[in-house]
Amino acid sequence: MSALIFILREAPLQRVDLAALTPDRLLGLSESKIAALELQTTRVRLCAGELFKIRMGDAMQIQFEGGHERFDRVGASMTKGEINVAGDVGIQVGRLMQGGRLTIRGNAGPWAASGMKAGTVAISGDAGERIGGPLAGETVGMRGGVVVVRGDAGARAGDRMRRGLIIVEGKTGIHPGSRMIAGTLVVRGRAGSLPGYLMSRGSIFAMNGSDAVSPTFADSGVHELVANTLLASYIQRYSADVAAALRRPWRRLIGDMAVIGKGEIFSPSVPS
């Protein structure tokens, strides 16, 4: 059976919350009921049928033909199925995801995968700041799952990350892995300054070095660890180039000693 397709009629004039359009919520609904679903907006009431032309299909496979930077919370809280967006999206995509796969064929705004628990988020373009990070007032960010960013990521990628894996194939902004509690952040490009700022535990791979590392990290030498080889085997399915690089020796920095100091940053064995 073909996918359930939402075709954008015209660019929205206001921010639109698309959390209502997930496989969990649409399974079993008729076209008329889907079209009548009210989407949360900033100003004027809007229903799904007013924003999109709807082509019925399998609700477990949803496609958005046409994206926009004002499309917020795409795939939020989804537990199963697939969502594919052909274009850009706004803030908090994949927020609190518990399963399924969300694919963005464009750029994503801030707080992508915020509070994510399980599933996969793949972003072919760039991601905004605090990918996987918590919202204001929350104490924990990403709690599981896998996020892959083929482009760059903004500041504080993986902020307060608790579990899971984030792979950024490009560079990041400042403070990647800030306040990490656990989990793994891999940055294939150049990591922004002060990676792991106030991290308690967790692992950061700054594969092309960082603009500046805090002096509160202690150099423990160059290592070729079995754990990194096992991680490479897992990452192979998401990024073959990153997996290959993980299998070489890495310099290991321990910290942040300003807190409990049980995190680690891996950087090139020869300074970049």
N, C-alpha and C positions, 0 to 999 in steps of 0.2 A: 504494500500500500504506500502511496506517495505521502510526502510530508504535508503537514498543516502549514500553509504559507500566509504570511501577513505582508502585503505589498503597500509600501508607504505612498499615500496619496499626494501629500505635499509636506514640506518641512514644517514642524510644529512651531507655533509662535510663543509657546510657553514650555516650561519643563514638564515632563510627563513621566509618571511612575508606572513602569511596565511590570511590576511584581505580580500583577494579576494574570499575566499571560505566560504561565508555565505549564508543563505537562501535567503536574499534579492537579492544577485547578481547572484545566480545560478538558481533561479526559471525560468522555461521555456527554459533553455539551453539544447542542445543535448549533448550526451557523447563526441562527437568530439570537440565541442566548449569548454566544461569544460576542457578536456585534454589539449587544446591549450592555456588555460589561463596562462599568464606569471606571475610568482611569483617574487616579489622583493627579491633580495638576496644581499649579500655583495660582491660577486666577479663574479661568472659565471652565465649566463642566464639559467633559469630553468623554465620549464612548469609543470603544475599540473600533466599531464600524465607521466612525467619522474620520478616524486617523488612518485606517488601513482598509484596503480591499482584502477580503478574506477568501482564500481558496482552500476548501475543506480537504482534510487528509488525516493521517495518523497523528493524533495529538502527542504521541510520544516522540515525534520528530517535528520540531517547530523551526520554521525558517522565517527570518525577517529580511525581506528584499528591500534594502535601503535602511541605513542607520542614521543616527544624528547625535551630536554631542549633548542634546537635551533629553535623550532617552535614559532615564535613571532607573536603577535597581532592576535591570534585566536579569532574569534568572534568580532573583532573591528567594531564598528559602526552598528552592527546588530540591526534591529528594530522588528524582529518577528522570529518565529520558534524556533527550538532547535538544539544545537550542543553538542555532547558528544565526549569526547576524552578519549580513553583508554590508559593512560600513562601521562608522564610529558609534560609540555609546557614551553615556554620561557617567555620573557618580554611582558608587556602591553597587556595581554589577557583581553578581554572584554573592551578594551579602548573605551570610548565614546559610550558605548551601550545605546540604546534607547528603548529596549524591547526584549522579548524572554528569553530563558533560556540557559545558558552555564554551562555544567557540566564537570569538570576536574577530572578524576579518577587517580590522581597522584599529583605531586607537581607543583607549578606555580612560575615563576620568579618574579622579582621586578615590581612594578607599575601595578599589576593586578587591573582591574576595574578603572583605572585612568580616571577621568572625566566622569564616568558613570552617566547616567541620569535616566534610568529606566531598568526594567528587573531583572533577578536573575543570580548570579554567585555562583556556588557551587564547592568547592575545597576539595577533600577528603583527600589530604595530607597537606603539608606545603605550605605557601606562602612567597615570598621574601619581601624585605623591601618596605615601602611606598605603601602598598595596599590601593587603593582608592585615592592615593595622586596625586598631579599635577606634570607635567613634568617641567623641568627647564624653567623659564620665565613665567609660568602660575601662576595665583593668586588664583585659586579655584580648589579643587580636586573633589571628588565624589559629584554629585548633585542630587542623587536619586537612587532608586533601593535597592536591598538586596544582600549582599555578606555573604556567610557562609564558614568559613574555619574550617575543622574538626581537623586539626593539629595545628601547631604553625605558627606564623606570625613574620616577621622580624621587624626591627626598623621603627619607625614613621608610624605605622598603622593608617590610617585615617587622615593623614596630610592634613590640610586645607580643611577638609570635610565640605560641605555646607548643604547637606541634605542626607537622606537615613539611612540605617542600616548596620553595619558590626558586625558579630558575629564571634569571634575567640574562638573555644572550647579548644585550647591549650594555651600556653603562648605567650607573645610578646617580641620583643626586646625593646630597650630604646625608650623613648618619644612616647608612644602610644597616639593618639589623639592630637599630637602637632599642635598648631595654628588652632585648630578647630573653624569653624565659626558657625556651627550648626550640627544637626544630632545626631546619637547615635552609640556609639562603646561599645560592650559588650565583655569582656575578661573573659572567664570562668577559665582559668589557672592563673598563676602568671603574672601580668603586669610588664613590664620593668620599670626601674627607670624614674622618672619625667614624669608621665602621665599628659596629658593636658597642657604641656609646652606652655605658651603664648596663651592658648585657649581663645576665646572671648565669645562664647556661646556653647551650646551642652551638651550632657550627656555622661559620661564614667562610665561603671560598671566594676570595678576591683574586680571581685567576689572572688578572693583568695588573695587580697591585692596586694601591689606593693613593689618593692625593695626599693624605696625611693620616697616620695612625696615632692614637692617643698614647702618651708615655706610660699610661696605667696598664699597658699590656706587656707581658714578659716574654722574651724570646726563648723558646725551648728547643731550638735547633731544627734541623731538616730531618724529615721522617718519610718513610714509604709505608703507610699503614694499611693493614688488611681491611679495616673498616672503610677506607676510601675506595678500595677495589670493589667491595660489596656494594657501596653506594653507586659506583660507576655502572655496575651491572643493572641496577634498578633504573638509573637515569637513561640508559641506552635507548629505551623506547620513546623517550621524550626529546632527547638531543644527543645524537651520536657524537658530535664534535666535543661537547662538554664531557661526555662519558670517557672519551679517549684521553682527554687532558687530565682527568682525575686520577688516572692510573700512574702518573709520574710522581716523583718525590716533591714534597711541599714543605715550606718553612711554617712552623706552627707557633703561633703567639697565644699565650694564655691570659685571660682577663674577663671582664674588666676588673682589675684589682681594686678599683674604687668601690666595688660592691663585693659579692662573694667570690668572684674570680674563677668561676668554673666553666666559662665559655671558651671558645677557641676561634681564631682567625687563621686560615691557611692562605699564604701568599706565595708567589714564585720563589723557588729556592735560591735563585739569583735575583737580587733586587732589580726592579724595573726602572 
